[in-house]
Amino acid sequence: MRALVIIIVLALLGTAGYAFYLRQATAAREAELAQAQAEADRLAAESLASQADPLRGMTRDSRPEVRELSLDLLATLEPQAAAAEMARILSEEKEARVLAKALLIAGQKKLLSAVEPAIPHLKDADPSVRRNAAWALGELGATDTKAANAATGAVMEAYKAERKAWQEAKAKRPTIAPKRVGERPQPVGVAPAEFGAMGVYIDALGKLKAGAPDIFAEAIRSEEPAMRLTTAKALASVGTTQAGKELVQAWRRETDPIVKIEITKALEGGAFGDVMDPKTHTPRPDALKEKGERER
């Protein structure tokens, strides 16, 4: 019997020792793997840095087309280097095509370092740079409250400046006499410019959740359907009681079926509660009153 107990004790000790050995071996193996991974990360970082260095040089090339091309490559291969480089480019670059591309990438890659240097380009002489600056600030502000606070006022002022310039240009252009009684004279070749120039700003203000009721109220009443459609989406992003009221009023007066569908989607998207009847897809008669009471 005593011999059996000794055998059992030795067996238990052997099992415990083997388990201890396994734990030690596993820990050693995990340490080796962690060290190997750290070394691989270091080599990868050095490799990317070696690729980024010549790309940073390309962003300073004397040829605008080379500088423009290098922006995409740098943003793809080395996002951290791209963030600093985009801020530098937006502060120093003079070529419109390069600036427009840098602003586009800054918005796509959410490079928050580009917020401050992008704001002055809302007043750039080139319209493509101004529009890309507004778009980029909308994209950046949509993901960062601090960026939104910095950009909102500047985008609002830029919109007003664009609107004023468009109205002045419209007043100077020749008009086509109305063909039917009650129609207004139409300026030649002006209507598409309203959406192309101002729609980008309205979209940005929506993403920034701007408190700009006067701007949205004017835009949702535009003669251009594309502008009304863009404004409906922007108001849905803003999501306030006032935005909901504007959308309900717009739904009731809208005659373009495509725009009306977009307004319906905006009202049913959840930001405004149960303002729409789920069966008829029309605004409830008491929707505005109930919405106001909920927020108070």
C-alpha positions in Angstrom: 0.0 0.0 0.0 2.8 2.4 0.9 4.5 1.6 -2.4 1.3 2.5 -4.3 1.0 5.9 -2.5 4.6 6.7 -3.4 4.0 5.8 -7.0 0.9 8.0 -7.1 2.7 11.0 -5.5 5.6 10.6 -8.0 3.1 10.5 -10.8 1.4 13.7 -9.6 4.7 15.4 -9.2 5.7 14.4 -12.7 2.4 15.8 -14.1 2.8 19.1 -12.2 6.4 19.3 -13.4 5.4 18.6 -16.9 2.7 21.3 -16.8 5.2 23.8 -15.3 7.6 23.0 -18.2 4.8 23.5 -20.8 3.9 26.9 -19.3 7.5 28.0 -19.3 8.1 26.8 -22.8 4.9 28.5 -24.0 5.9 31.8 -22.4 9.3 31.6 -23.9 7.8 30.9 -27.3 5.4 33.8 -27.0 8.2 36.1 -26.0 10.2 35.0 -29.1 7.1 35.7 -31.3 6.6 39.1 -29.8 10.2 40.0 -30.4 10.0 38.8 -34.0 6.8 40.8 -34.6 8.4 43.9 -33.1 11.4 43.5 -35.4 9.1 42.9 -38.4 7.2 46.1 -37.5 10.4 48.0 -37.3 11.6 46.8 -40.6 8.3 47.6 -42.2 8.3 51.1 -40.8 11.9 51.6 -42.1 10.8 50.3 -45.5 7.8 52.7 -45.6 9.9 55.6 -44.4 12.4 54.9 -47.2 9.6 55.0 -49.7 8.0 58.1 -48.1 11.2 60.2 -48.2 11.5 60.3 -52.0 7.7 60.9 -52.2 8.1 63.9 -49.8 10.7 65.1 -52.2 8.3 64.7 -55.1 5.8 67.0 -53.4 8.4 69.7 -53.7 9.1 69.0 -57.4 9.1 72.0 -59.7 6.5 70.4 -62.0 2.9 70.7 -60.8 1.8 67.4 -62.3 4.5 65.5 -60.4 3.5 67.2 -57.1 -0.1 66.4 -57.8 0.6 62.7 -58.5 2.8 62.3 -55.4 0.0 63.2 -53.1 -2.0 60.1 -53.8 1.1 57.9 -53.4 2.2 59.5 -50.2 -1.3 59.3 -48.6 -1.4 55.6 -49.5 2.1 54.5 -48.5 2.6 56.7 -45.4 -0.6 58.3 -44.0 1.3 59.8 -41.0 3.8 61.6 -43.2 0.9 62.6 -45.5 -0.9 64.4 -42.6 2.1 66.7 -42.0 2.8 67.1 -45.7 -0.7 68.1 -46.6 -0.7 70.8 -43.9 2.6 72.1 -45.4 1.3 72.0 -49.0 -1.9 73.8 -48.1 0.2 76.5 -46.5 2.8 76.9 -49.2 1.4 75.6 -52.5 0.4 78.1 -55.2 -0.8 75.9 -58.0 -4.6 75.5 -58.0 -4.6 71.9 -59.4 -2.2 70.7 -56.6 -4.2 72.6 -53.9 -7.5 71.1 -55.1 -6.0 67.6 -55.0 -4.5 68.1 -51.6 -7.8 69.3 -50.2 -9.6 66.3 -51.8 -7.2 63.8 -50.2 -7.3 65.6 -46.8 -11.1 65.1 -46.8 -11.0 61.5 -48.0 -8.3 60.5 -45.5 -9.8 62.6 -42.6 -6.5 64.4 -42.1 -7.5 66.7 -39.2 -4.2 68.6 -39.4 -5.5 70.1 -42.7 -8.4 71.9 -41.0 -6.7 75.2 -40.2 -4.7 75.5 -43.4 -7.7 74.6 -45.5 -9.9 77.5 -44.2 -8.1 80.3 -46.0 -8.7 78.4 -49.3 -12.4 79.1 -49.0 -11.4 82.5 -50.4 -9.1 81.2 -53.1 -9.3 82.8 -56.6 -9.8 79.4 -58.2 -13.4 78.0 -57.8 -12.3 74.4 -57.8 -10.0 75.1 -54.8 -12.8 76.9 -53.0 -15.3 74.1 -53.5 -12.8 71.4 -52.5 -11.9 73.4 -49.4 -15.6 73.5 -48.4 -16.1 69.8 -49.1 -13.0 68.8 -47.2 -14.0 70.9 -44.2 -17.4 69.3 -44.2 -15.8 65.8 -44.3 -13.4 66.7 -41.5 -16.0 68.4 -39.3 -18.4 65.5 -39.6 -15.9 63.3 -37.7 -14.4 65.8 -35.2 -16.3 68.4 -33.1 -13.3 70.7 -32.7 -12.8 70.7 -36.5 -16.5 71.5 -37.0 -16.4 74.4 -34.6 -13.3 75.8 -36.4 -14.8 75.4 -39.9 -18.5 76.2 -39.6 -18.4 80.0 -39.5 -15.9 80.1 -42.3 -17.9 77.8 -44.6 -21.1 79.9 -43.9 -19.3 83.1 -44.9 -17.9 81.4 -48.0 -21.3 80.3 -49.0 -22.7 83.9 -48.6 -19.8 85.2 -50.7 -20.4 82.6 -53.4 -24.1 83.3 -53.4 -23.6 87.1 -53.7 -21.1 86.6 -56.6 -23.6 84.3 -58.3 -26.4 86.8 -58.0 -24.3 89.6 -59.4 -23.3 87.4 -62.3 -26.9 86.4 -62.9 -28.0 90.0 -63.0 -25.5 90.9 -65.7 -26.3 88.0 -68.0 -28.8 88.3 -70.9 -32.2 86.7 -70.4 -34.5 84.6 -72.5 -38.0 86.0 -72.8 -40.7 83.8 -71.2 -42.6 81.5 -73.6 -45.7 81.3 -71.5 -47.7 83.8 -69.5 -46.5 83.9 -65.9 -43.0 82.5 -66.5 -40.0 84.5 -65.5 -37.3 85.6 -67.9 -34.4 83.1 -67.6 -30.7 84.1 -67.5 -28.7 82.4 -70.2 -26.6 79.5 -68.8 -26.9 80.3 -65.1 -29.1 77.7 -63.5 -26.6 74.8 -63.4 -24.0 77.1 -61.7 -26.2 77.5 -58.7 -26.0 73.9 -57.8 -22.4 73.4 -58.9 -21.0 76.3 -56.8 -23.4 76.5 -53.9 -24.5 72.9 -53.5 -21.1 71.9 -52.2 -21.3 74.5 -49.4 -24.8 73.4 -48.4 -23.7 69.8 -48.3 -20.7 70.8 -46.1 -22.9 72.9 -43.8 -25.2 69.9 -43.3 -22.2 67.7 -42.3 -21.0 70.4 -40.0 -24.6 70.5 -38.4 -24.4 74.2 -38.8 -27.0 76.4 -37.1 -27.8 78.3 -40.3 -31.6 78.4 -40.6 -31.6 81.4 -43.0 -29.2 79.7 -45.4 -31.1 76.4 -45.4 -34.5 78.1 -45.7 -33.3 79.9 -48.8 -31.6 76.9 -50.4 -34.6 74.6 -49.9 -36.7 77.1 -51.9 -34.2 77.3 -54.8 -35.6 77.2 -58.3 -33.0 74.5 -59.1 -34.3 71.0 -58.1 -30.7 69.7 -57.6 -30.2 72.4 -55.0 -33.4 71.5 -53.1 -32.4 67.9 -53.1 -29.0 68.6 -51.7 -30.5 70.9 -49.0 -33.0 68.1 -48.0 -30.0 65.8 -47.3 -28.2 68.6 -45.4 -31.2 69.3 -43.2 -31.5 65.6 -42.4 -27.9 65.7 -41.2 -28.6 68.8 -39.1 -31.5 67.0 -37.4 -32.9 69.9 -35.4 -36.5 70.9 -34.8 -36.1 73.8 -37.2 -34.6 71.5 -39.8 -37.6 69.2 -39.5 -40.0 72.1 -39.9 -38.3 73.2 -43.1 -38.4 69.7 -44.5 -42.1 69.2 -43.7 -42.9 72.6 -45.3 -40.7 71.7 -48.3 -42.5 68.3 -48.7 -45.9 70.0 -48.8 -44.9 72.4 -51.6 -42.5 70.3 -53.6 -43.6 69.4 -57.2 -40.5 67.6 -58.4 -41.1 63.8 -57.7 -37.4 63.0 -57.3 -36.8 65.8 -54.8 -40.0 64.8 -53.0 -38.8 61.3 -52.6 -35.5 62.6 -51.1 -37.4 64.8 -48.6 -39.6 61.8 -47.6 -36.5 59.8 -47.0 -35.0 62.6 -44.9 -38.1 62.8 -42.8 -38.4 59.1 -42.3 -34.7 58.6 -41.5 -35.2 58.8 -37.8 -33.7 62.1 -36.9 -37.2 63.7 -36.6 -39.0 61.0 -34.7 -42.5 60.1 -36.0 -43.3 63.1 -38.1 -44.3 60.9 -41.0 -47.3 58.6 -41.1 -45.7 55.1 -41.8 -48.8 54.0 -43.9 -49.2 57.0 -46.2 -45.6 58.3 -46.1 -47.0 61.8 -45.6 -46.3 64.3 -42.7 -48.7 63.9 -39.8 -50.9 67.0 -39.3 -49.7 67.5 -35.8 -46.1 66.4 -36.5 -44.5 69.8 -36.0 -46.3 70.5 -32.7 -45.4 67.1 -31.3 -41.8 67.5 -32.4 -41.5 70.8 -30.7 -43.1 69.6 -27.5 -40.7 66.6 -27.4 -37.6 68.8 -27.5 -38.9 71.3 -25.0 
